[in-house]
Amino acid sequence: MDDLAELLPTKLDLKKQLFIHAARNNINGITDLMLTQGFNQQDILQLNQQKQSVLTPICSVNCEKVFRFLIHSMPNDIIKDRLMIPEASKSYPLKRAIQNNHYNGVLKLIFKDDKFGLLQHKDFEGKTPLKICWDFNKGKCALLVLQNVKRWEDRLKMIEYSGGGDTTSLQ
């Protein structure tokens, strides 16, 4: 009975339930909230008090299935905005995914064909995703970014801009 009394406030807080389902990669839980509680696109990607959206746990824990579901059910411009919006902690979902080296999960979906226009996008500190990769020594994430840039000239420019090294030997 005591456990139920402690658990009940969390079960009744639908926003917390949404974040829990997102962090557990639980598509069924999210669709259940959409169907039974009337959650819409705005509700799902709404920011909480810490200025976090469900993309924060998704990118932190690499919840590829839920992120794929959101890509197919939400407008790309809203997802892009939520991937880059600074949280109270001064981090943001895309940066968390890079820091946690999720190159074979959510980052692959984010950078594929640059559908969100983030390959050369600068964050609030003026850093591109490639620069963040260099800063945190995430070589596989950097390679993923560069693989999604179509022209090699653009790749070289990105490397030069982000301080990734001397490109004269690459020419």
C-alpha positions in Angstrom: 0.0 0.0 0.0 2.9 2.4 0.8 4.5 1.7 -2.6 1.2 2.5 -4.3 0.9 5.8 -2.5 4.4 6.7 -3.7 3.8 5.6 -7.2 0.3 7.1 -7.7 1.4 10.8 -8.2 3.8 9.6 -11.0 1.1 7.5 -12.6 -1.3 10.5 -12.6 1.2 12.9 -14.1 0.7 12.3 -17.8 3.7 14.4 -18.8 6.0 12.3 -16.6 4.5 9.2 -18.1 5.3 10.5 -21.6 9.0 11.1 -20.6 9.1 7.6 -19.0 7.7 6.0 -22.1 10.2 7.9 -24.3 13.2 7.0 -22.1 12.1 3.3 -22.2 11.8 3.3 -26.0 8.1 2.4 -25.5 6.1 3.3 -28.7 3.0 1.6 -27.3 3.0 3.7 -24.2 3.3 6.9 -26.3 0.5 5.9 -28.7 -1.6 4.9 -25.7 -1.3 8.4 -24.3 -2.2 9.8 -27.8 -5.3 7.6 -28.0 -6.6 7.5 -24.5 -5.5 10.9 -23.2 -5.7 12.9 -26.4 -2.0 13.8 -26.6 -1.4 15.6 -29.9 1.8 16.7 -31.6 2.1 19.8 -29.5 1.6 17.9 -26.3 4.2 15.3 -27.2 7.0 17.8 -28.0 6.0 20.4 -25.3 8.8 21.6 -23.1 8.8 20.9 -19.4 9.9 23.2 -16.6 13.6 22.5 -17.3 13.0 23.4 -21.0 13.3 19.7 -22.0 11.2 17.9 -24.5 10.8 14.1 -24.8 13.7 14.3 -27.2 16.0 14.8 -24.2 15.6 11.2 -22.9 15.3 9.8 -26.4 18.7 11.3 -27.4 20.3 10.7 -24.0 19.4 7.0 -23.9 19.4 6.3 -27.7 15.7 5.4 -28.1 15.8 4.8 -31.9 12.4 3.2 -32.2 10.5 6.1 -30.5 12.6 8.7 -32.5 11.7 6.9 -35.7 8.0 7.0 -34.7 8.2 10.7 -34.0 9.9 11.4 -37.3 7.0 9.8 -39.1 4.3 11.5 -37.0 5.7 15.0 -36.3 6.7 17.9 -38.6 10.5 18.0 -39.2 10.7 21.7 -38.4 9.3 21.1 -34.9 11.7 18.2 -34.3 14.6 20.2 -35.5 13.7 23.0 -33.1 13.4 20.7 -30.2 16.7 18.9 -31.1 18.5 22.3 -30.8 16.7 24.3 -28.1 18.9 24.9 -25.1 17.6 23.4 -21.8 18.0 24.9 -18.4 21.3 22.9 -18.1 22.6 24.6 -21.3 22.7 21.3 -23.1 20.2 20.1 -25.8 19.1 16.8 -27.2 21.4 16.7 -30.2 24.5 17.5 -28.1 23.5 14.8 -25.6 23.3 12.2 -28.4 26.8 13.2 -29.6 28.2 13.2 -26.1 26.8 9.7 -25.5 28.2 8.6 -28.9 24.9 7.3 -30.3 26.2 7.3 -33.9 24.5 4.0 -34.7 21.1 5.0 -33.4 19.4 8.4 -33.1 22.2 10.3 -34.7 22.0 8.1 -37.8 18.4 9.1 -38.1 19.0 12.8 -37.4 21.8 13.2 -40.0 20.6 10.8 -42.7 20.1 12.9 -45.9 20.3 16.0 -43.6 16.5 16.0 -43.4 16.6 18.4 -40.5 19.2 20.7 -42.0 21.5 20.3 -39.0 24.8 19.2 -40.6 26.1 22.8 -40.8 23.7 24.3 -38.3 25.2 26.3 -35.4 23.9 26.0 -31.9 23.5 28.9 -29.4 27.3 28.7 -28.8 28.1 28.9 -32.5 29.2 25.3 -32.7 28.2 22.9 -35.5 27.6 19.2 -34.8 31.0 18.4 -36.2 32.7 20.8 -33.8 30.9 19.2 -30.9 32.1 15.8 -32.1 35.7 17.1 -32.1 35.2 18.7 -28.7 34.1 15.4 -27.1 36.5 13.2 -29.1 33.6 11.3 -30.8 35.3 10.2 -34.0 32.5 7.8 -35.1 29.9 10.6 -34.7 32.2 13.0 -36.7 32.5 10.3 -39.4 28.7 10.0 -39.5 28.3 13.7 -40.0 30.9 13.8 -42.8 29.4 10.8 -44.5 26.1 12.7 -44.9 27.7 15.6 -46.6 27.4 15.0 -50.3 30.3 16.9 -51.8 33.9 16.4 -50.6 34.6 20.1 -51.0 31.8 20.8 -48.4 33.3 18.1 -46.1 36.7 19.8 -46.3 35.2 23.2 -45.5 33.3 21.7 -42.5 36.5 20.2 -41.2 38.4 23.4 -41.6 35.7 25.5 -39.9 35.3 23.1 -37.0 39.0 22.9 -36.2 39.1 19.2 -37.0 42.6 19.3 -38.4 44.9 20.3 -41.3 43.1 19.5 -44.6 46.1 20.2 -46.8 47.2 16.6 -46.6 43.7 15.5 -47.6 43.7 17.4 -50.9 
